[in-house]
Amino acid sequence: MAINREPQVFLFLSQILGENIVGASGDILGHVYDLTAEFVEPYPIVTGIIFSSARKKNPMFLPWREVLDIDENEDVSVSIKSTDEISTLNLRSGEILLKDALLDKQVVDLMAPRFEG
């Protein structure tokens, strides 16, 4: 799936969780733990990836702009070469962790048209 900066690309959170983060050098840097997003209407916009690595104790944050592609195996290719280029997570105002906020929760669209059968 080609990734671009336009907000029309849809991802299913459950499909990307646990997938490999592959650095520019081809090495696996870690695995997707969560996504950060900014809630805007009508859909949240992903702002970053939280991932875990065997090399670092705490989860790391990678801005979404560093994501190059998500391939057919759902590996996430990124522009960085190593986890040394990664910052710690600092959620900005209005950002949420999608896994905690949405996964295994009932989401109701109150604006959807109702059909009676």
Short mmCIF file of the C-alpha atoms (twelve columns), coordinates in Angstrom:
data_MODEL
# 
_entry.id   MODEL 
# 
loop_
_atom_site.group_PDB 
_atom_site.id 
_atom_site.type_symbol 
_atom_site.label_atom_id 
_atom_site.label_alt_id 
_atom_site.label_comp_id 
_atom_site.label_asym_id 
_atom_site.label_seq_id 
_atom_site.Cartn_x 
_atom_site.Cartn_y 
_atom_site.Cartn_z 
_atom_site.pdbx_PDB_model_num 
ATOM 1   C CA . MET A 1   0.000   0.000  0.000  1 
ATOM 2   C CA . ALA A 2   1.593   3.222  -1.078 1 
ATOM 3   C CA . ILE A 3   1.633   5.812  1.658  1 
ATOM 4   C CA . ASN A 4   1.301   9.464  0.846  1 
ATOM 5   C CA . ARG A 5   0.601   12.567 2.832  1 
ATOM 6   C CA . GLU A 6   -3.009  12.890 1.701  1 
ATOM 7   C CA . PRO A 7   -5.577  11.881 4.333  1 
ATOM 8   C CA . GLN A 8   -7.448  9.411  2.093  1 
ATOM 9   C CA . VAL A 9   -5.424  6.296  2.961  1 
ATOM 10  C CA . PHE A 10  -7.343  4.055  5.370  1 
ATOM 11  C CA . LEU A 11  -5.595  1.601  7.673  1 
ATOM 12  C CA . PHE A 12  -7.113  -0.968 9.979  1 
ATOM 13  C CA . LEU A 13  -5.406  -0.667 13.340 1 
ATOM 14  C CA . SER A 14  -5.739  -4.366 14.079 1 
ATOM 15  C CA . GLN A 15  -3.862  -5.228 10.860 1 
ATOM 16  C CA . ILE A 16  -0.830  -3.047 11.570 1 
ATOM 17  C CA . LEU A 17  -0.342  -3.798 15.295 1 
ATOM 18  C CA . GLY A 18  2.639   -6.101 15.852 1 
ATOM 19  C CA . GLU A 19  3.987   -5.672 12.321 1 
ATOM 20  C CA . ASN A 20  7.671   -5.072 11.610 1 
ATOM 21  C CA . ILE A 21  9.200   -1.602 11.413 1 
ATOM 22  C CA . VAL A 22  11.861  -1.881 8.690  1 
ATOM 23  C CA . GLY A 23  14.559  0.798  8.591  1 
ATOM 24  C CA . ALA A 24  16.170  2.350  5.516  1 
ATOM 25  C CA . SER A 25  19.067  -0.110 5.883  1 
ATOM 26  C CA . GLY A 26  16.654  -3.079 5.647  1 
ATOM 27  C CA . ASP A 27  17.043  -4.046 9.303  1 
ATOM 28  C CA . ILE A 28  13.999  -4.696 11.483 1 
ATOM 29  C CA . LEU A 29  13.979  -1.892 14.060 1 
ATOM 30  C CA . GLY A 30  11.011  -3.116 16.075 1 
ATOM 31  C CA . HIS A 31  7.297   -3.871 15.984 1 
ATOM 32  C CA . VAL A 32  4.241   -1.599 15.872 1 
ATOM 33  C CA . TYR A 33  2.782   -1.215 19.366 1 
ATOM 34  C CA . ASP A 34  0.285   1.615  18.787 1 
ATOM 35  C CA . LEU A 35  -0.485  4.603  16.572 1 
ATOM 36  C CA . THR A 36  -0.941  8.200  17.649 1 
ATOM 37  C CA . ALA A 37  -3.659  10.246 16.006 1 
ATOM 38  C CA . GLU A 38  -5.282  13.622 16.067 1 
ATOM 39  C CA . PHE A 39  -9.054  13.468 16.256 1 
ATOM 40  C CA . VAL A 40  -10.534 15.523 13.451 1 
ATOM 41  C CA . GLU A 41  -13.793 15.089 11.562 1 
ATOM 42  C CA . PRO A 42  -14.733 12.799 9.983  1 
ATOM 43  C CA . TYR A 43  -11.788 10.446 10.699 1 
ATOM 44  C CA . PRO A 44  -8.697  10.599 12.921 1 
ATOM 45  C CA . ILE A 45  -5.434  11.464 11.170 1 
ATOM 46  C CA . VAL A 46  -2.481  9.279  12.141 1 
ATOM 47  C CA . THR A 47  0.426   11.393 13.399 1 
ATOM 48  C CA . GLY A 48  2.922   8.747  14.501 1 
ATOM 49  C CA . ILE A 49  3.828   5.172  15.329 1 
ATOM 50  C CA . ILE A 50  4.676   3.853  18.775 1 
ATOM 51  C CA . PHE A 51  6.903   0.819  18.517 1 
ATOM 52  C CA . SER A 52  8.866   -1.526 20.704 1 
ATOM 53  C CA . SER A 53  12.397  -2.709 20.093 1 
ATOM 54  C CA . ALA A 54  14.652  -5.286 21.718 1 
ATOM 55  C CA . ARG A 55  17.374  -2.608 21.839 1 
ATOM 56  C CA . LYS A 56  15.417  -0.061 23.876 1 
ATOM 57  C CA . LYS A 57  13.521  -0.555 27.127 1 
ATOM 58  C CA . ASN A 58  10.717  1.965  26.568 1 
ATOM 59  C CA . PRO A 59  8.431   2.250  23.543 1 
ATOM 60  C CA . MET A 60  9.632   4.746  20.943 1 
ATOM 61  C CA . PHE A 61  7.821   7.352  18.847 1 
ATOM 62  C CA . LEU A 62  8.271   7.786  15.117 1 
ATOM 63  C CA . PRO A 63  6.457   10.643 13.343 1 
ATOM 64  C CA . TRP A 64  4.182   9.446  10.538 1 
ATOM 65  C CA . ARG A 65  6.112   11.599 8.043  1 
ATOM 66  C CA . GLU A 66  8.975   9.068  8.393  1 
ATOM 67  C CA . VAL A 67  6.775   6.225  7.071  1 
ATOM 68  C CA . LEU A 68  7.606   5.443  3.449  1 
ATOM 69  C CA . ASP A 69  5.409   2.448  2.712  1 
ATOM 70  C CA . ILE A 70  3.391   -0.423 4.103  1 
ATOM 71  C CA . ASP A 71  4.013   -3.415 1.854  1 
ATOM 72  C CA . GLU A 72  1.825   -6.412 1.016  1 
ATOM 73  C CA . ASN A 73  3.193   -8.235 4.088  1 
ATOM 74  C CA . GLU A 74  2.208   -5.160 6.124  1 
ATOM 75  C CA . ASP A 75  5.831   -4.415 7.040  1 
ATOM 76  C CA . VAL A 76  6.196   -0.688 7.708  1 
ATOM 77  C CA . SER A 77  9.159   0.819  5.837  1 
ATOM 78  C CA . VAL A 78  10.584  3.976  7.393  1 
ATOM 79  C CA . SER A 79  13.207  6.523  6.374  1 
ATOM 80  C CA . ILE A 80  15.420  6.176  9.456  1 
ATOM 81  C CA . LYS A 81  18.313  3.710  9.676  1 
ATOM 82  C CA . SER A 82  18.462  2.967  13.418 1 
ATOM 83  C CA . THR A 83  16.631  3.433  16.684 1 
ATOM 84  C CA . ASP A 84  19.277  6.005  17.671 1 
ATOM 85  C CA . GLU A 85  17.361  8.477  15.471 1 
ATOM 86  C CA . ILE A 86  14.123  7.998  17.441 1 
ATOM 87  C CA . SER A 87  12.595  10.370 19.964 1 
ATOM 88  C CA . THR A 88  10.571  9.581  23.070 1 
ATOM 89  C CA . LEU A 89  6.814   9.865  23.055 1 
ATOM 90  C CA . ASN A 90  5.362   13.261 23.921 1 
ATOM 91  C CA . LEU A 91  1.708   13.462 22.976 1 
ATOM 92  C CA . ARG A 92  0.673   16.883 21.754 1 
ATOM 93  C CA . SER A 93  -2.606  18.488 22.711 1 
ATOM 94  C CA . GLY A 94  -5.418  16.702 20.873 1 
ATOM 95  C CA . GLU A 95  -3.395  13.532 20.157 1 
ATOM 96  C CA . ILE A 96  -4.472  10.121 21.421 1 
ATOM 97  C CA . LEU A 97  -3.156  6.562  21.434 1 
ATOM 98  C CA . LEU A 98  -5.477  4.676  19.081 1 
ATOM 99  C CA . LYS A 99  -5.089  1.206  20.580 1 
ATOM 100 C CA . ASP A 100 -6.076  2.417  24.032 1 
ATOM 101 C CA . ALA A 101 -8.854  4.657  22.741 1 
ATOM 102 C CA . LEU A 102 -10.479 2.451  20.101 1 
ATOM 103 C CA . LEU A 103 -9.431  -1.196 20.041 1 
ATOM 104 C CA . ASP A 104 -12.047 -3.517 21.548 1 
ATOM 105 C CA . LYS A 105 -14.415 -0.599 22.072 1 
ATOM 106 C CA . GLN A 106 -17.843 -0.086 20.571 1 
ATOM 107 C CA . VAL A 107 -17.827 2.925  18.263 1 
ATOM 108 C CA . VAL A 108 -21.210 4.367  17.342 1 
ATOM 109 C CA . ASP A 109 -21.714 6.761  14.440 1 
ATOM 110 C CA . LEU A 110 -24.526 9.046  15.550 1 
ATOM 111 C CA . MET A 111 -24.579 10.875 12.215 1 
ATOM 112 C CA . ALA A 112 -25.091 7.782  10.021 1 
ATOM 113 C CA . PRO A 113 -28.431 7.462  8.245  1 
ATOM 114 C CA . ARG A 114 -30.791 4.971  9.801  1 
ATOM 115 C CA . PHE A 115 -32.386 2.288  7.691  1 
ATOM 116 C CA . GLU A 116 -35.539 0.512  8.712  1 
ATOM 117 C CA . GLY A 117 -36.252 -2.875 7.241  1 
# 
